[in-house]
Amino acid sequence: MLQSKLIKITTFFFLFALSLNLFSSEQITKENLFEYLNEKQFLNTKFIQITSKNLKERVARGSLMATRTGKFKIEYLDPIREVISADKSFLYKLDLELDQMDVVPREDYFNNTPVSIFIEQLDGMKNLYSVDSCIKDEKTIMCSIKPNDDESFVSMLFLEFLKNDLISLRYQDSFGQTVKLKFEDLSWKPFSESELLISIPEGIDVVYH
């Protein structure tokens, strides 16, 4: 009797693990991209940002942390020394070269910017964007996303995945620039939202707009 129960329990956990494995290995497609991203409630990654225009390039390094509660922090480390953070009410921009932090009402400032892909819930993403395609080659999947608003800051956005791991984000903006972020050490694991707060050094002027 005991052996029979153990077999049933073992079988249950085997089937449960198998179902999880099948779900995690599901390929990203045009139809499930937003659902896949929405499962990722936290993002923590380093990045290399390459901005291109008229055959000229600027390279910057930084880090990005974001949650689907609408909060995030972007920290540029080299060559720019700047931190941008947002909560539900305000945007904070700390410029360490100018010794100044600007505080502005958030409103809908980020609705048409790429960071919304990581801070909006499922309905919000679908309101802002439409998935144009997800094309698989030998190693990667490239998904192209188009803003629903014709006056968006971004004309087109591209997400590149390697085995369902996000490896880059690229977009074209209204200024004719192409910006690509190559992600390093990306993690979807939860973290404390206190890590999104900006630490203000002494001597910084705070300007409210």
C-alpha positions, 0 to 999 in steps of 0.5 A, a space after each residue: 500500500 505504501 509502495 503504491 502511494 510512493 509510486 503515485 507521488 513519484 509519478 505526479 512529481 515527474 509529470 509536474 516537472 515534465 510539464 514545467 520543462 515543456 513550458 520553459 522550452 516553448 519557443 518564442 513566437 509572434 503570438 506569445 511574445 508579450 505573454 512571455 515577457 509579462 511572466 518576467 516581472 523583474 529585470 536586472 542587467 548590465 548593457 553596452 549601448 551603441 548609438 549610430 547615426 550618419 556612420 558615427 557611433 557612440 558607445 556607453 556602458 551601464 546597468 538597467 533594473 526594472 519591475 512591472 510595477 512601473 518602476 526602473 533605474 538606468 545607470 550610465 557608468 562610462 563615459 556618461 555619469 548619469 542615473 535615471 530612475 522612476 517611481 509611479 509619480 516622478 522621474 529622477 535624473 541625476 547628472 553627476 557631471 553637473 551636480 544636479 538632479 532634476 525631478 519631473 512629474 512622470 505622467 505618460 513620459 515613458 509610454 512611447 519609449 523602449 523601457 515600457 517593454 520591461 515596466 508595463 503589464 500585459 494589457 499595457 504592452 498590447 496597448 502600446 505595441 503590436 508584434 510585427 514578426 518573430 523570425 528564427 534563424 539557426 541560433 537566434 529569434 528576432 522579434 520586431 515590434 511596432 508602436 501603435 502610436 504613429 507619433 511615437 518616439 520609436 519607429 520600430 523596436 527589435 528584440 533578439 533572443 538566444 534560446 529564449 534568453 534576451 540578448 539585445 534590444 535595438 530601436 530606431 528613433 524619431 531623430 534618425 538614430 539607431 540604438 542597440 543595447 547588448 545585454 550582459 549578465 541578464 537576470 529575471 530574478 526578483 530583487 528589492 525595489 529599494 535598489 531602484 532608489 537613487 542615492 544622492 551625494 552631498 552637494 547635489 542641487 535638486 531641481 523640481 519642474 
